[in-house]
């Protein structure tokens, strides 16, 4: 069975472009949605600044705000007591 020539077009049936840039953007988006650290995504995508990475993929980093806020109680806890030396 031969595949339709439509399969090889640069756009899918919804009119979305399928090219190198869309594959690159998908990679960055998948990294962000998988919970990768933003600086790691910046390095992998070879962005010149973290601002570029966050402006492009920032909305896709899941739970960053909640995870960051959850650290506050740990920071506010009493510091561990130093061990007495003999």
CORWOCOR-V787174 format. One record per run of one state. SS is the DSSP state (hx for helix, st for strand, lp for the rest). FROM is the first residue (numbers start at 1). LEN is the number of residues. If there is no record, write none. Layout:
ss:SS from:FROM len:LEN
ss:SS from:FROM len:LEN
//
This chain:
ss:lp from:1 len:4
ss:hx from:5 len:4
ss:lp from:9 len:2
ss:st from:11 len:1
ss:lp from:12 len:5
ss:st from:17 len:1
ss:lp from:18 len:2
ss:hx from:20 len:14
ss:lp from:34 len:4
ss:hx from:38 len:8
ss:lp from:46 len:4
ss:hx from:50 len:11
ss:lp from:61 len:3
ss:hx from:64 len:6
ss:lp from:70 len:2
ss:hx from:72 len:5
ss:lp from:77 len:10
//
